[in-house]
Amino acid sequence: MRGLDKRHCDVAVIGGGPAGISACLELSKSSNLNIALFESEAELGGIPRSAHIFFGLRDLKRIYTGPRYAQELSNLVRETPVQIHTKSTVLDIVPGNPGEGHQINVASPEGLDTYECQFVLLATGCYEGSRESRFIPGTRPAGIFTTGTLQKMVNLQRLRPGKNALIVGSEHVAFSSALTLKRAGVSIVGMVEEDQAFQTYPIVARAMSLWMGFPIYTGTSVEGIFGGRRVEGVELVDGKNGEVFQLPCDTVVVTGKFRPDSALIFDSPIEEDPLTCGPIVDLSLQTSVPTIFAAGNILRGANMHDLCALEGRQAARSILRILKLPDLQTDEWIPIRVEPPIRYVVPQRIIPTQAKTHRASWFSPGVSIQLAHTIKNVVVDAFSGNGALWRRSYSRLIANTTIPLPIEKFDWSRVDPGQGIALRAKIERT
């Protein structure tokens, strides 16, 4: 086993999914930097490797299946000079003092290595909330999966997870689970959502429910899972009338409630947002530690894969900008915060001069919020102290989905730097 060696690179990219690979592609085509990409799994591509269709539209300008998209990204980055390290887990980051480089410690089958680098880009993605994190009571039988585990089992290992499944959650990913179960020949006994409204587009939810022949129980919570060696059923509670009922099944798929895979920032100087559990960043996607950046789902939990890829490119361009203009002075940033029911905002720090030239669009990542609950007839407004900065009405905002904010339309002349910016969402009176 190799001892602890010191190696060097200009940019260390941690995470081989869409954000990390796209950052490498952008850096390698625009510079002669020494770039190292670290991925803990044996293959590149991230979550799309085991997913379904509709990948690649905004970044690669065509639609792929998940596995084909992941393979395309892998092929593209392997054609570059990027040093690719698979089966390589970054154990920690040791940020350098201002003006100095950083150090990362990496474990691989060959041993332990220490890399010294000028820039670090965190692109480690996210993971779904488990049964344990949701505090679902009951026994601990076999047959309980997250979407990620289910898709790997079905799409990569070609295994059938069970015969009759219940899906917990109604975010976009829940319907991806439904497609995976259908592909595996598993019958769906129902979908359970604890909120009163769908966590996805209602027309899509109803259409898929009708097409695949399963009911959706909204306003219903899981009281417990029961079974011996294998799941035998689930006990549910109807939140509207308190009725307790059971659904027999041998498989339970818990979906959604994503959170960033951000363990590398714990016990480090990189500031964490307690709302997202990911790093705090500015519009350039730089964290609180200069020359350490973050992109993709480490920032907020699940976002669309192609937006993550575009964020990877954005972070890469920010790195190139620093290299080109190392002495460029930037204005002071202004914090932006949220009030419930808004769950979070990303980025959390805004430099006004950058905001005025910012252009949010469907093909461009930018400042966005996410709500805790689906709300109809809602007004979102931004204010600073007593000054109103921006206001917009929406007929519906869906929970756990990314909602872009046009910050270039804010009235920045009314911003109080000491107060920062606050965002709130309220139901309009009809």
C-alpha atoms as one frame of an Amber mdcrd trajectory, in Angstrom:
protein
   0.000   0.000   0.000   1.385   3.371  -0.981   2.288   5.849   1.710   1.118
   9.433   2.018   2.483  11.206  -1.072   2.146  14.849  -2.010   0.929  15.606
  -5.504  -0.022  18.817  -7.238  -2.818  20.065  -9.482  -4.209  23.462 -10.359
  -7.877  22.536  -9.867  -9.276  19.624  -7.852 -12.857  18.767  -8.866 -14.573
  16.530  -6.307 -17.483  14.575  -7.778 -17.846  12.902 -11.168 -21.496  13.670
 -11.893 -22.900  16.251 -14.353 -21.652  19.302 -12.397 -18.117  18.003 -11.864
 -17.639  16.658 -15.387 -19.085  19.808 -17.002 -16.703  21.952 -14.955 -13.775
  19.845 -16.160 -14.901  20.172 -19.787 -15.170  23.948 -19.485 -11.797  24.291
 -17.755  -9.973  21.999 -20.166 -11.282  23.663 -23.341 -10.401  27.154 -22.133
  -7.036  26.657 -20.440  -3.946  24.494 -20.001  -4.637  23.926 -16.326  -3.676
  20.722 -14.565  -7.126  19.423 -13.569  -7.817  16.396 -11.369 -11.298  14.831
 -11.114 -12.074  12.615  -8.107 -15.021  10.202  -8.061 -15.639   7.686  -5.277
 -17.498   5.207  -7.520 -15.921   3.033 -10.200 -17.657   4.874 -13.049 -18.346
   8.490 -13.878 -21.776   9.965 -14.506 -23.449  10.137 -11.107 -27.166   9.514
 -10.575 -28.104   9.551 -14.306 -26.269   6.213 -14.762 -29.280   4.406 -13.317
 -32.098   6.782 -14.248 -34.594   7.167 -17.095 -35.088   9.593 -19.993 -35.078
  13.391 -20.521 -31.418  14.054 -19.781 -29.100  16.520 -21.505 -31.471  19.053
 -23.052 -30.055  22.262 -21.559 -26.373  21.309 -21.465 -25.832  18.943 -24.430
 -28.773  20.263 -26.495 -30.406  16.888 -27.073 -32.373  14.343 -25.053 -30.708
  11.179 -23.785 -31.638   8.339 -21.497 -29.903   8.608 -18.123 -27.281   5.898
 -18.831 -26.567   7.287 -22.320 -26.210  10.808 -20.936 -23.802   9.625 -18.230
 -21.775   7.721 -20.820 -21.655  10.728 -23.126 -20.313  12.938 -20.342 -17.778
  10.267 -19.406 -16.634   9.926 -23.014 -16.269  13.688 -23.414 -14.150  14.181
 -20.305 -11.953  11.169 -21.115 -11.036  12.883 -24.383  -9.489  15.768 -22.423
  -6.188  15.965 -20.479  -8.122  15.860 -17.177  -6.618  13.379 -14.700  -9.502
  11.074 -13.791  -9.390   9.256 -10.455 -12.282   6.837  -9.945 -12.670   4.726
  -6.779 -11.062   7.722  -5.099 -12.714   9.204  -2.029 -11.728  12.646  -0.812
 -11.499  12.350   2.962 -11.133  16.013   3.864 -10.197  19.473   2.662  -7.575
  21.571   4.430  -8.049  25.150   3.179  -4.920  27.251   2.891  -4.436  30.748
   4.248  -5.477  33.664   1.991  -3.280  33.669  -1.080  -2.182  30.080  -0.509
  -3.317  26.818  -2.045  -5.444  24.112  -0.467  -4.839  20.491   0.421  -7.103
  17.474  -0.048  -6.494  13.968   1.257  -7.647  11.143  -1.008  -8.115   7.420
  -0.352  -8.066   4.942  -3.246  -7.296   1.219  -3.676  -3.636   2.229  -4.154
  -3.431   3.990  -0.806  -3.537   7.533   0.532  -2.476  10.651  -1.356  -2.338
  14.325  -0.534  -2.963  16.807  -3.334  -2.020  20.461  -3.165  -4.164  22.648
  -5.431  -4.884  26.269  -6.162  -8.644  25.787  -6.594 -11.184  23.264  -5.290
 -14.619  22.680  -6.799 -17.103  20.728  -4.682 -19.597  18.801  -6.821 -20.480
  15.858  -4.577 -24.224  15.911  -5.268 -26.987  14.899  -2.873 -28.849  11.937
  -1.436 -32.444  11.076  -0.598 -33.871  11.061   2.872 -33.958   7.514   4.234
 -36.700   5.836   6.202 -34.684   6.538   9.358 -34.325  10.253   8.614 -38.107
  10.473   8.188 -38.679   8.747  11.556 -41.058   6.185  10.046 -41.801   3.697
  12.851 -42.365  -0.041  12.651 -40.293  -3.169  12.175 -37.114  -3.383  10.091
 -37.894  -5.960   7.396 -36.279  -6.317   3.970 -37.918  -4.577   1.027 -37.467
  -0.869   1.902 -35.582   1.221  -0.691 -34.815   4.781  -1.721 -35.242   5.733
  -5.381 -31.489   5.589  -5.950 -31.187   2.070  -4.535 -34.246   0.944  -6.497
 -32.915   2.303  -9.792 -29.498   0.736  -9.330 -31.115  -2.609  -8.536 -33.451
  -2.520 -11.551 -31.472  -0.620 -14.189 -27.921  -1.725 -13.414 -28.288  -5.103
 -11.692 -31.427  -6.228 -13.587 -33.127  -7.408 -10.387 -36.797  -7.350  -9.455
 -37.213  -5.672  -6.043 -40.596  -7.210  -5.181 -44.149  -7.820  -6.362 -46.303
  -5.053  -4.848 -44.890  -1.653  -3.921 -46.005   1.458  -2.078 -44.293   4.763
  -2.970 -43.830   7.331  -0.205 -43.668  10.915  -1.500 -44.933  12.714  -4.608
 -41.976  14.800  -5.786 -40.795  14.433  -9.401 -38.532  11.584  -8.343 -41.513
   9.590  -7.001 -42.832   9.239 -10.537 -39.395   8.215 -11.712 -39.659   5.444
  -9.109 -43.063   4.510 -10.521 -41.564   4.133 -14.013 -38.736   2.015 -12.612
 -41.187  -0.260 -10.789 -43.292  -0.617 -13.935 -40.190  -1.519 -15.914 -39.343
  -4.193 -13.342 -42.862  -5.658 -13.496 -43.770  -4.557  -9.977 -47.384  -3.639
  -9.225 -47.912  -0.278  -7.448 -50.525  -0.347  -4.682 -50.421   3.408  -4.149
 -48.486   6.614  -3.593 -48.610   8.437  -0.266 -48.062  12.182   0.201 -48.237
  13.733   3.668 -48.935  17.212   2.291 -52.411  18.096   1.056 -51.079  18.924
  -2.427 -48.861  17.114  -4.929 -45.161  17.953  -4.835 -45.073  17.934  -8.634
 -47.248  19.190 -11.478 -50.832  18.000 -10.772 -51.597  17.188 -14.423 -48.515
  14.936 -14.595 -49.356  13.236 -11.292 -52.957  12.516 -12.271 -52.034  11.351
 -15.766 -49.411   8.904 -14.510 -51.695   7.696 -11.723 -54.441   6.980 -14.272
 -52.076   5.453 -16.852 -50.345   3.149 -14.364 -53.468   2.406 -12.342 -52.499
   3.381  -8.811 -54.196   5.748  -6.313 -52.461   8.760  -4.737 -53.291   9.401
  -1.084 -52.624  13.097  -0.316 -52.743  14.431   3.235 -51.800  10.944   4.397
 -48.853   9.916   6.554 -47.107   6.600   7.163 -47.882   5.432  10.687 -45.698
   2.352  10.455 -44.217  -0.441   8.353 -44.875  -3.990   9.472 -43.553  -7.401
   8.527 -41.122 -10.105   9.641 -38.248 -10.938   7.320 -39.968  -9.049   4.496
 -42.330  -6.065   4.341 -45.936  -7.235   4.635 -47.743  -3.916   4.619 -47.933
  -0.304   5.688 -50.243   1.414   8.139 -51.430   4.848   6.997 -53.285   7.731
   8.645 -55.620  10.011   6.711 -54.823  13.502   7.998 -58.245  14.834   7.003
 -60.358  12.545   9.186 -57.832  10.612  11.274 -58.824   7.280   9.727 -56.191
   4.554  10.091 -55.982   1.951   7.329 -53.519  -0.602   5.966 -52.186  -1.364
   2.514 -50.648  -4.806   1.967 -47.353  -4.702   0.035 -43.932  -6.360   0.048
 -41.942  -3.290  -1.063 -41.762   0.318   0.140 -39.920   3.025  -1.838 -39.232
   6.249   0.071 -38.586   9.102  -2.353 -37.464  12.716  -2.285 -36.537  14.911
   0.678 -33.055  15.299  -0.775 -30.196  16.906   1.085 -26.679  17.824  -0.038
 -23.827  15.353   0.323 -21.807  18.018   2.101 -19.823  16.097   4.706 -16.579
  17.609   3.384 -17.514  21.072   4.665 -18.227  19.877   8.210 -15.569  20.996
  10.702 -14.028  23.178   8.007 -13.903  26.968   7.542 -16.381  26.643   4.653
 -19.570  28.256   5.920 -22.681  26.072   5.893 -26.230  27.254   5.274 -28.379
  25.687   8.035 -31.398  25.723   5.697 -29.847  23.845   2.768 -27.165  21.986
   4.777 -24.826  22.848   1.897 -22.167  25.553   1.507 -23.062  29.228   1.288
 -22.022  30.681  -2.091 -22.152  33.945  -4.007 -23.234  34.477  -7.620 -19.860
  33.211  -8.865 -20.494  30.016  -6.826 -17.511  30.758  -4.608 -17.868  29.619
  -1.000 -16.876  31.609   2.078 -13.301  30.366   1.544 -11.671  32.132  -1.437
 -10.867  29.861  -4.425 -13.083  27.046  -3.116 -16.238  26.737  -5.221 -19.356
  24.563  -5.181 -21.807  23.601  -7.924 -24.705  21.252  -8.472 -26.736  19.439
  -5.877 -24.296  19.974  -3.025 -25.817  23.462  -2.916 -29.442  22.572  -2.215
 -30.358  18.927  -2.628 -31.970  17.745  -5.835 -32.033  20.035  -8.855 -32.341
  19.102 -12.512 -29.200  17.352 -13.778 -28.690  19.735 -16.712 -28.924  22.779
 -14.464 -26.277  21.143 -12.276 -24.133  20.740 -15.385 -24.612  24.401 -16.266
 -23.638  25.364 -12.712 -20.464  23.331 -13.143 -19.658  25.393 -16.225 -20.472
  28.591 -14.346 -18.079  27.696 -11.502 -15.370  26.830 -14.045 -15.774  30.228
 -15.720 -15.466  31.912 -12.335 -12.179  30.093 -11.746 -10.902  31.164 -15.166
 -11.943  34.749 -14.452  -9.875  34.805 -11.255  -6.871  33.415 -13.113  -7.225
  36.047 -15.810  -7.796  38.959 -13.400  -6.163  37.925 -10.109  -6.089  41.483
  -8.747  -9.706  42.296  -9.578 -11.408  43.878  -6.579 -15.028  42.941  -5.959
 -17.693  44.908  -4.119 -19.041  43.848  -0.766 -21.695  41.171  -0.925 -25.200
  41.494   0.508 -26.811  38.574   2.338 -30.152  37.290   1.107 -32.402  35.321
   3.441 -35.864  33.763   3.371 -38.935  33.547   5.542 -41.189  30.450   5.811
 -42.761  28.847   3.836 -39.756  29.463   1.588 -37.233  26.775   2.496 -34.083
  28.384   1.151 -32.436  30.610  -1.437 -29.263  29.821  -3.450 -26.919  31.679
  -3.850 -27.143  33.286  -0.427 -24.825  36.237  -1.087 -25.231  38.783  -3.861
 -22.825  41.426  -5.159 -25.051  44.227  -6.522 -22.860  44.993  -9.552 -23.063
  41.342 -10.581 -26.809  41.181  -9.934 -27.575  44.058 -12.292 -26.072  42.185
 -15.242 -27.484  38.825 -14.175 -29.987  37.187 -16.520 -32.027  34.267 -15.239
 -33.550  31.962 -17.838 -34.637  28.388 -18.371 -31.236  27.699 -19.956 -29.219
  29.462 -17.284 -28.786  28.705 -13.574 -29.119  31.634 -11.224 -30.698  32.680
  -7.951 -33.561  30.398  -6.991 -35.813  29.515  -4.085 -37.701  26.413  -3.012
 -40.903  26.184  -0.975 -41.748  23.736   1.781 -45.369  23.323   0.636 -47.262
  23.689  -2.617 -49.190  26.987  -2.557 -51.808  28.476  -4.902 -52.373  32.194
  -5.556 -49.158  33.291  -3.934 -47.166  36.522  -4.016 -43.389  36.440  -3.636
 -41.719  39.698  -2.736 -38.245  40.914  -1.849 -37.588  43.700   0.617 -34.721
  45.322   2.495 -35.584  47.024   5.757 -38.723  48.985   4.883 -37.953  49.148
   1.180 -39.810  46.972  -1.345 -37.467  45.683  -4.061 -39.556  43.356  -6.214
 -42.915  41.583  -6.274 -44.551  38.919  -8.417 -47.773  36.897  -8.299 -47.920
  33.184  -9.128 -51.006  31.050  -9.664 -49.199  28.060  -8.152 -45.762  27.315
  -6.686 -44.916  23.645  -6.306 -42.995  22.482  -3.267 -39.496  21.021  -3.612
 -38.982  22.462  -7.090 -36.555  25.178  -8.165 -38.156  28.604  -8.677 -35.826
  31.130 -10.394 -35.710  34.749  -9.227 -35.021  37.636 -11.657 -32.704  39.547
  -9.315 -31.707  41.893 -12.143 -35.223  43.328 -11.776 -34.793  44.132  -8.078
 -34.636  47.833  -7.167 -31.049  47.764  -5.927 -31.098  51.486  -5.131 -33.373
  50.681  -2.165 -31.220  47.916  -0.694 -29.907  48.557   2.806 -26.571  46.677
   2.999 -26.862  46.448   6.763 -30.322  44.857   6.579 -29.634  42.627   3.577
 -32.469  41.240   1.453 -35.366  39.114   2.673 -37.746  37.018   0.581 -41.245
  36.047   1.613 -44.224  34.263   0.068 -47.816  34.994   1.020 -51.166  33.740
  -0.235 -53.125  36.414  -2.088 -56.618  37.132  -0.847 -59.185  36.316  -3.530
